[in-house]
């Protein structure tokens, strides 16, 4: 809890994963100069019962968690409330609004993917065919392909790395599966957290690069530690949800010959211990998507032009009211209101202020006058995107 004043609006934030206990204001909190409540998502440690009944990890019950917290705190913080979150947190804010549409006065959902039909993921292939520049795409594709061509020598390096650090591969099934998963995350991971200017650090001639150069580039972006048992364990709740309700992307690799790819993008089931039962519910995301299209009211969705997760965004239909989908040019998974073009930045800021009940008469009359109400605080204001392992929203 970040307390400003009981007479100020309150921002309800969740990242969709564990909660950081380091004080940090989200962008809407800075805009409205308000209080902030940050909530951990259920089943992320330590918010997990023992033994855990995994059937209780679903979007409706998680929304119920937020609803109960809101009801308890609204008696103290009685001014307007806005929910927010980035990525899986943006999804969480959206699902909360779907199930409890009378709680919040506004929703600001950042970079929230919307995988309506889990088996239809061609939007991601189209995204990777045009994102950034051709030169940058060629560099990334070249390194990814070369890492698969050199699977044998680089796997030896991986085996030594795993042995040195005590890593095991029981959940995913083998070191070979883990190796390919890391390599196939490479291009996605770059665009999720980097920008076109960062392409300068990618080997330009992958075929003639050393093994160490290929390894280091993949490890820096994808992380060879992630698909180990130790790397996957903290994210079991996410993969459980991806495999039961949220869906997960599948993309193809036209720049890599089929003989070099053994497994392709593996399903979430492969990243969750087999002792946990999973069954996919295809209606869950369709219900949310339909609700947003026809019932969105005072909702703002912000995406980054170069963020893979924005390839399948939320969209608004004729029933939506005072709601917006805006895209920040050139930005990645850290896209925010500040990164929008000036006219859209002013519009978004003005709407957030209005939803929070703190828009001045000048802003109400002229949205271009809208500015964040809080001054920058180096100890509280997060400027950089919080990096999760790649291929996680």
C-alpha positions as CSV (number, residue, x, y, z in Angstrom):
1,X,0.0,0.0,0.0
2,X,1.3,3.4,-1.0
3,X,-0.7,6.0,1.0
4,X,-1.1,9.5,-0.3
5,X,-4.3,10.8,1.2
6,X,-7.8,9.3,1.8
7,X,-9.1,12.2,-0.2
8,X,-7.1,11.2,-3.3
9,X,-8.1,8.6,-5.9
10,X,-6.6,5.1,-5.6
11,X,-4.9,3.0,-8.2
12,X,-5.3,-0.8,-7.9
13,X,-2.3,-2.5,-9.5
14,X,-1.3,-6.1,-10.1
15,X,1.5,-7.4,-12.3
16,X,-0.3,-10.8,-12.6
17,X,2.6,-12.5,-10.9
18,X,4.3,-12.1,-7.5
19,X,4.2,-8.6,-5.9
20,X,7.3,-6.5,-5.3
21,X,7.6,-5.1,-1.8
22,X,9.9,-2.3,-3.1
23,X,7.7,0.9,-3.2
24,X,7.1,1.8,-6.8
25,X,4.4,4.0,-8.4
26,X,2.8,2.9,-11.6
27,X,2.1,5.4,-14.4
28,X,-1.6,6.0,-13.6
29,X,-0.6,6.6,-9.9
30,X,1.8,9.3,-11.1
31,X,-0.9,10.8,-13.4
32,X,-3.6,11.1,-10.7
33,X,-1.2,11.7,-7.8
34,X,-3.1,9.1,-5.8
35,X,-2.8,6.1,-3.5
36,X,-1.8,2.7,-4.8
37,X,-2.7,-0.8,-3.8
38,X,-0.5,-3.5,-5.2
39,X,-1.8,-7.1,-5.1
40,X,0.0,-10.4,-5.6
41,X,-1.7,-12.9,-8.0
42,X,-3.1,-16.0,-6.3
43,X,-0.8,-19.1,-6.3
44,X,2.4,-17.2,-6.9
45,X,4.5,-17.8,-3.8
46,X,4.0,-17.1,-1.0
47,X,0.2,-16.7,-1.9
48,X,-0.3,-20.4,-2.4
49,X,-2.1,-22.8,-0.1
50,X,-0.4,-26.1,0.9
51,X,-1.6,-28.5,-0.4
52,X,-2.7,-26.5,-3.5
53,X,-6.0,-27.2,-5.2
54,X,-5.0,-26.0,-8.7
55,X,-8.6,-26.0,-9.9
56,X,-9.0,-22.8,-7.8
57,X,-6.6,-20.9,-10.0
58,X,-8.8,-19.3,-12.6
59,X,-9.5,-15.8,-13.8
60,X,-12.9,-15.5,-12.0
61,X,-11.5,-16.4,-8.6
62,X,-8.5,-14.1,-9.1
63,X,-11.0,-11.3,-9.9
64,X,-12.8,-12.2,-6.7
65,X,-9.6,-11.6,-4.8
66,X,-9.4,-8.0,-6.1
67,X,-13.1,-7.5,-5.4
68,X,-12.8,-8.5,-1.8
69,X,-9.7,-6.2,-1.3
70,X,-11.5,-3.3,-3.0
71,X,-14.6,-3.7,-0.8
72,X,-12.5,-3.7,2.3
73,X,-10.5,-0.6,1.4
74,X,-13.2,1.4,-0.3
75,X,-14.6,2.2,3.1
76,X,-11.3,4.1,3.8
77,X,-10.3,5.2,0.4
78,X,-13.7,6.4,-0.8
79,X,-12.7,8.5,-3.8
80,X,-12.5,7.1,-7.3
81,X,-10.6,3.9,-8.1
82,X,-8.7,2.9,-11.3
83,X,-7.3,-0.6,-11.9
84,X,-4.1,-1.1,-13.9
85,X,-1.4,-3.6,-14.8
86,X,1.0,-4.4,-17.5
87,X,1.1,-7.6,-19.6
88,X,-0.4,-10.4,-17.5
89,X,-1.3,-7.6,-15.1
90,X,-3.2,-5.8,-17.9
91,X,-5.0,-9.0,-18.6
92,X,-5.8,-9.3,-14.9
93,X,-7.2,-5.7,-14.8
94,X,-9.4,-6.5,-17.8
95,X,-10.8,-9.8,-16.4
96,X,-11.5,-8.0,-13.1
97,X,-13.5,-5.4,-15.0
98,X,-15.4,-8.2,-16.9
99,X,-16.5,-9.9,-13.7
100,X,-16.9,-6.8,-11.4
101,X,-17.7,-4.0,-13.8
102,X,-19.2,-1.8,-11.0
103,X,-16.0,-1.7,-8.8
104,X,-13.6,0.5,-10.8
105,X,-14.1,4.0,-12.2
106,X,-11.6,3.3,-15.0
107,X,-9.2,0.6,-16.3
108,X,-5.7,1.2,-17.8
109,X,-4.4,-2.0,-19.3
110,X,-0.9,-2.0,-20.7
111,X,0.4,-4.5,-23.4
112,X,-2.4,-7.0,-22.6
113,X,-2.5,-9.9,-25.0
114,X,-5.9,-11.3,-26.1
115,X,-5.6,-14.8,-27.3
116,X,-9.2,-15.4,-28.3
117,X,-8.7,-18.6,-30.3
118,X,-5.8,-20.5,-29.0
119,X,-5.2,-22.6,-32.1
120,X,-5.2,-19.6,-34.5
121,X,-2.0,-17.7,-34.0
122,X,-1.2,-16.4,-37.6
123,X,-1.2,-12.8,-36.3
124,X,2.2,-13.5,-34.6
125,X,3.7,-14.8,-37.8
126,X,2.6,-11.7,-39.6
127,X,4.1,-9.6,-36.9
128,X,7.5,-11.1,-37.1
129,X,7.5,-10.8,-40.9
130,X,7.4,-7.0,-40.7
131,X,8.5,-5.8,-37.2
132,X,11.5,-3.4,-37.1
133,X,13.8,-3.3,-40.1
134,X,14.7,-6.0,-42.6
135,X,18.4,-5.8,-41.5
136,X,17.5,-6.3,-37.9
137,X,15.2,-9.2,-38.7
138,X,17.9,-10.8,-40.7
139,X,20.5,-10.5,-37.9
140,X,18.1,-12.1,-35.4
141,X,17.0,-14.8,-37.7
142,X,20.6,-15.6,-38.6
143,X,21.7,-16.1,-35.0
144,X,18.6,-18.2,-34.1
145,X,19.2,-20.4,-37.1
146,X,22.9,-20.8,-36.4
147,X,22.2,-21.8,-32.8
148,X,20.0,-24.6,-34.1
149,X,22.6,-25.6,-36.7
150,X,25.3,-25.8,-34.0
151,X,23.0,-27.7,-31.6
152,X,25.7,-30.4,-30.9
153,X,28.6,-28.2,-29.7
154,X,26.4,-25.7,-28.0
155,X,24.5,-28.4,-26.1
156,X,27.9,-29.6,-24.7
157,X,28.4,-26.1,-23.4
158,X,24.8,-26.2,-22.0
159,X,25.5,-29.5,-20.3
160,X,28.6,-28.1,-18.6
161,X,26.6,-24.9,-17.6
162,X,23.8,-27.0,-16.1
163,X,26.2,-29.2,-14.2
164,X,28.1,-26.3,-12.8
165,X,24.9,-24.7,-11.5
166,X,23.0,-27.8,-10.5
167,X,20.2,-27.4,-13.0
168,X,17.9,-30.2,-13.8
169,X,15.3,-30.8,-16.6
170,X,12.6,-33.1,-15.2
171,X,9.6,-30.8,-16.0
172,X,10.4,-30.1,-19.6
173,X,11.7,-33.6,-20.1
174,X,15.3,-33.2,-21.4
175,X,18.2,-30.8,-21.8
176,X,17.7,-31.1,-25.6
177,X,14.1,-29.8,-25.3
178,X,15.2,-27.0,-23.0
179,X,17.9,-26.0,-25.4
180,X,15.6,-25.7,-28.3
181,X,13.0,-23.8,-26.3
182,X,15.6,-21.2,-25.3
183,X,16.7,-20.8,-28.9
184,X,13.2,-20.5,-30.2
185,X,12.4,-17.8,-27.7
186,X,15.3,-15.7,-29.0
187,X,13.7,-13.5,-31.6
188,X,10.5,-13.0,-29.6
189,X,12.6,-12.1,-26.5
190,X,14.5,-9.5,-28.4
191,X,11.5,-7.6,-29.6
192,X,9.7,-8.0,-26.3
193,X,12.4,-6.1,-24.4
194,X,14.6,-4.4,-27.0
195,X,14.3,-1.8,-29.8
196,X,15.7,-1.5,-33.3
197,X,18.7,0.5,-32.1
198,X,19.7,-2.6,-30.0
199,X,20.2,-4.6,-33.2
200,X,23.7,-3.1,-33.3
201,X,24.6,-5.6,-30.6
202,X,23.4,-8.7,-32.6
203,X,26.1,-10.5,-34.6
204,X,25.8,-9.4,-38.2
205,X,27.4,-12.5,-39.7
206,X,26.1,-15.4,-37.7
207,X,27.6,-18.1,-39.9
208,X,31.1,-16.8,-39.2
209,X,30.5,-15.9,-35.5
210,X,32.2,-18.0,-32.9
211,X,30.3,-20.5,-30.7
212,X,30.7,-18.1,-27.8
213,X,29.3,-15.2,-29.7
214,X,26.2,-17.2,-30.6
215,X,25.8,-18.6,-27.1
216,X,26.2,-15.2,-25.4
217,X,23.7,-13.5,-27.7
218,X,21.1,-16.2,-27.1
219,X,21.8,-16.4,-23.4
220,X,21.6,-12.6,-22.9
221,X,18.2,-12.4,-24.6
222,X,16.5,-15.8,-23.8
223,X,18.5,-17.1,-20.8
224,X,19.7,-20.7,-20.8
225,X,18.7,-21.0,-17.1
226,X,15.0,-20.5,-17.7
227,X,13.7,-23.9,-18.9
228,X,15.5,-25.7,-16.1
229,X,13.4,-27.0,-13.3
230,X,14.7,-24.2,-11.1
231,X,13.9,-21.6,-13.7
232,X,10.4,-22.8,-14.4
233,X,9.2,-23.4,-10.8
234,X,8.3,-19.8,-10.0
235,X,6.2,-19.6,-13.1
236,X,4.1,-22.8,-12.7
237,X,1.0,-20.7,-12.0
238,X,1.4,-18.8,-15.2
239,X,1.9,-21.9,-17.3
240,X,-1.0,-23.6,-15.6
241,X,-3.3,-20.6,-16.5
242,X,-1.9,-20.5,-20.1
243,X,-2.7,-24.1,-20.5
244,X,-6.2,-24.0,-18.9
245,X,-7.7,-20.6,-19.9
246,X,-5.3,-17.8,-21.2
247,X,-3.9,-19.6,-24.2
248,X,-0.4,-19.4,-25.5
249,X,1.1,-18.3,-28.8
250,X,2.6,-20.7,-31.4
251,X,4.7,-19.3,-34.2
252,X,6.6,-20.7,-37.2
253,X,10.2,-20.2,-38.3
254,X,10.3,-19.9,-42.1
255,X,14.0,-18.9,-42.0
256,X,15.0,-22.2,-40.4
257,X,14.9,-25.5,-42.3
258,X,12.5,-28.1,-40.7
259,X,15.4,-30.6,-40.1
260,X,16.8,-28.3,-37.4
261,X,13.6,-27.9,-35.4
262,X,12.6,-31.0,-33.4
263,X,9.9,-29.8,-31.1
264,X,8.7,-26.4,-32.2
265,X,7.0,-24.1,-29.7
266,X,6.1,-26.4,-26.9
267,X,2.7,-26.1,-25.2
268,X,2.3,-24.9,-21.6
269,X,1.6,-28.5,-20.5
270,X,5.4,-29.2,-21.0
271,X,6.3,-26.5,-18.4
272,X,4.0,-27.7,-15.6
273,X,4.8,-30.7,-13.4
274,X,2.8,-33.7,-14.6
275,X,1.4,-34.2,-11.1
276,X,-0.8,-31.1,-11.8
277,X,-3.9,-31.8,-13.9
278,X,-4.7,-29.4,-16.7
279,X,-7.7,-29.1,-19.0
280,X,-8.1,-26.2,-21.5
281,X,-11.3,-24.1,-21.4
282,X,-11.6,-22.4,-24.9
283,X,-14.6,-20.4,-23.9
284,X,-12.9,-18.4,-21.2
285,X,-11.0,-15.9,-23.5
286,X,-13.9,-15.8,-26.0
287,X,-16.2,-14.6,-23.2
288,X,-13.8,-11.9,-22.1
289,X,-13.2,-10.7,-25.7
290,X,-16.9,-10.6,-26.4
291,X,-17.6,-8.7,-23.2
292,X,-14.9,-6.1,-23.9
293,X,-16.1,-5.5,-27.4
294,X,-19.7,-4.9,-26.4
295,X,-19.4,-3.6,-22.8
296,X,-16.1,-1.8,-22.3
297,X,-16.8,1.4,-20.4
298,X,-13.9,3.8,-19.4
299,X,-11.2,1.4,-20.4
300,X,-7.8,2.2,-22.0
301,X,-5.6,-0.3,-23.7
302,X,-2.0,0.7,-24.5
303,X,0.2,-1.4,-26.8
304,X,3.8,-1.1,-28.2
305,X,4.2,-1.1,-31.9
306,X,7.1,-3.5,-31.7
307,X,5.9,-5.8,-28.9
308,X,5.0,-9.3,-30.0
309,X,2.3,-9.6,-27.4
310,X,0.4,-6.8,-29.1
311,X,-0.1,-9.0,-32.2
312,X,-3.4,-10.2,-30.7
313,X,-4.8,-7.1,-28.9
314,X,-8.1,-6.3,-27.3
315,X,-10.5,-4.5,-29.7
316,X,-13.5,-2.4,-29.2
317,X,-17.0,-2.9,-30.7
318,X,-20.0,-0.7,-31.1
319,X,-21.1,-1.2,-27.5
320,X,-17.9,0.2,-26.1
321,X,-18.2,3.6,-24.3
322,X,-15.4,6.1,-23.5
323,X,-12.8,3.4,-24.2
324,X,-9.7,3.4,-26.3
325,X,-7.0,1.2,-27.9
326,X,-3.8,3.2,-28.5
327,X,-0.4,2.1,-29.8
328,X,3.0,3.7,-28.9
329,X,5.2,3.9,-32.0
330,X,8.5,2.0,-31.8
331,X,7.9,0.8,-28.3
332,X,8.2,-2.7,-26.9
333,X,6.6,-4.5,-23.9
334,X,7.3,-1.4,-21.8
335,X,4.9,0.7,-23.8
336,X,3.1,3.4,-21.8
337,X,1.0,6.6,-22.0
338,X,4.2,8.7,-22.0
339,X,5.3,6.9,-25.2
340,X,2.2,7.7,-27.2
341,X,2.1,10.4,-29.9
342,X,1.4,13.8,-28.4
343,X,-2.3,14.0,-29.3
344,X,-3.0,10.5,-28.0
345,X,-0.8,11.0,-24.9
346,X,-2.9,14.1,-24.0
347,X,-6.2,12.2,-24.7
348,X,-5.2,9.2,-22.5
349,X,-3.9,11.4,-19.7
350,X,-7.1,13.5,-19.7
351,X,-9.3,10.5,-19.7
352,X,-7.4,8.9,-16.7
353,X,-7.6,12.2,-14.8
354,X,-11.3,12.4,-15.5
355,X,-12.0,8.8,-14.5
356,X,-10.1,9.4,-11.3
357,X,-12.3,12.4,-10.6
358,X,-9.3,14.9,-10.6
359,X,-9.5,16.5,-14.0
360,X,-9.4,20.3,-13.8
361,X,-12.0,22.4,-15.6
362,X,-9.2,23.4,-18.0
363,X,-8.5,19.7,-18.8
364,X,-12.1,18.9,-19.2
365,X,-12.5,21.7,-21.7
366,X,-9.2,21.1,-23.4
367,X,-7.6,17.6,-23.1
368,X,-4.3,18.8,-24.7
369,X,-3.7,20.6,-21.3
370,X,-3.6,17.3,-19.4
371,X,-0.4,16.6,-17.5
372,X,0.5,14.1,-14.7
373,X,-0.3,15.6,-11.4
374,X,2.6,14.1,-9.4
375,X,6.1,15.3,-9.8
376,X,8.8,12.7,-10.6
377,X,10.1,10.9,-7.5
378,X,13.3,8.9,-8.2
379,X,12.6,6.5,-5.3
380,X,9.0,5.7,-6.3
381,X,8.7,6.1,-10.1
382,X,9.5,3.1,-12.3
383,X,10.8,4.1,-15.7
384,X,12.0,0.8,-17.2
385,X,9.9,-2.2,-18.1
386,X,10.0,-5.0,-15.6
387,X,11.7,-7.9,-17.3
388,X,10.1,-11.3,-17.0
389,X,11.6,-14.3,-18.7
390,X,10.8,-14.3,-22.4
391,X,7.6,-15.7,-23.9
392,X,5.7,-14.8,-20.7
393,X,3.3,-11.8,-20.9
